[in-house]
Amino acid sequence: MAVKIRLQRRGAKKHPYYAIVVAHDHTPRDGKFIDRIGSYDPGKDPPFVQIECEKYEAWLRKGARPTEAVSRIVKKVPAAS
């Protein structure tokens, strides 16, 4: 079973924020996850991004694949690149 690094929606209606999680690719968007490695809040100006770079790199080495949205967010964080 493949593992993905993806966003998990949190927050109220029309005021989302996201947890960056590692989960199996067949689980629902807001379902069970293996590990939480960060958070993303697009409602702030500028958007708030917090990622545990060591965990992110470790999951990439283990074969986890980030989604397109997570890839774009991580590129904005200088220490994660």
C-alpha positions as CSV (number, residue, x, y, z in Angstrom):
1,M,0.0,0.0,0.0
2,A,1.4,3.4,-1.0
3,V,1.9,6.2,1.5
4,K,1.3,9.9,0.7
5,I,2.2,13.2,2.4
6,R,-1.0,15.2,2.1
7,L,-3.2,17.9,3.6
8,Q,-5.9,17.1,6.2
9,R,-8.6,19.8,6.4
10,R,-9.4,21.3,9.8
11,G,-11.2,24.4,11.0
12,A,-14.7,25.8,10.6
13,K,-16.8,26.3,7.5
14,K,-15.2,28.8,5.2
15,H,-12.2,29.2,7.6
16,P,-10.0,26.2,6.9
17,Y,-6.5,25.3,8.1
18,Y,-4.7,22.1,7.3
19,A,-2.6,19.6,9.0
20,I,0.2,18.1,6.9
21,V,0.0,14.3,7.5
22,V,1.4,11.0,6.3
23,A,-1.4,8.6,5.4
24,H,-2.1,5.6,3.3
25,D,-3.4,6.7,-0.1
26,H,-6.7,4.8,0.2
27,T,-7.8,6.4,3.5
28,P,-10.3,9.3,3.3
29,R,-9.0,12.9,3.4
30,D,-9.9,13.4,7.0
31,G,-9.5,9.8,8.1
32,K,-6.7,8.0,10.0
33,F,-3.2,9.0,9.5
34,I,0.3,7.6,10.4
35,D,2.1,10.8,11.4
36,R,1.5,14.5,11.6
37,I,4.4,16.5,10.3
38,G,3.2,20.0,10.1
39,S,0.4,22.6,9.6
40,Y,-0.6,25.1,7.0
41,D,-3.0,28.1,7.5
42,P,-3.9,29.9,4.3
43,G,-6.1,32.4,6.1
44,K,-3.2,34.4,7.5
45,D,-1.3,37.1,5.6
46,P,1.2,35.8,4.7
47,P,0.1,32.1,4.9
48,F,1.5,30.3,7.9
49,V,3.5,27.1,7.2
50,Q,5.2,24.9,9.8
51,I,6.9,21.7,8.8
52,E,9.1,19.4,10.8
53,C,11.8,19.1,8.1
54,E,13.5,16.0,9.7
55,K,10.3,14.0,9.7
56,Y,9.4,15.2,6.1
57,E,12.8,14.1,4.8
58,A,12.7,10.8,6.7
59,W,9.3,9.9,5.1
60,L,10.6,10.8,1.7
61,R,13.5,8.4,2.2
62,K,11.0,5.7,3.3
63,G,9.1,6.1,0.0
64,A,6.2,8.5,0.8
65,R,5.2,10.7,-2.0
66,P,3.9,14.3,-1.4
67,T,0.8,15.5,-3.2
68,E,1.0,18.4,-5.6
69,A,-0.4,20.8,-3.0
70,V,2.1,19.7,-0.3
71,S,5.0,20.0,-2.8
72,R,4.0,23.6,-3.6
73,I,3.8,24.5,0.1
74,V,7.1,22.8,1.0
75,K,8.9,24.7,-1.8
76,K,7.9,28.0,0.0
77,V,9.7,26.8,3.2
78,P,13.4,27.5,2.8
79,A,14.7,24.9,5.3
80,A,12.6,22.1,3.8
81,S,14.0,22.4,0.3
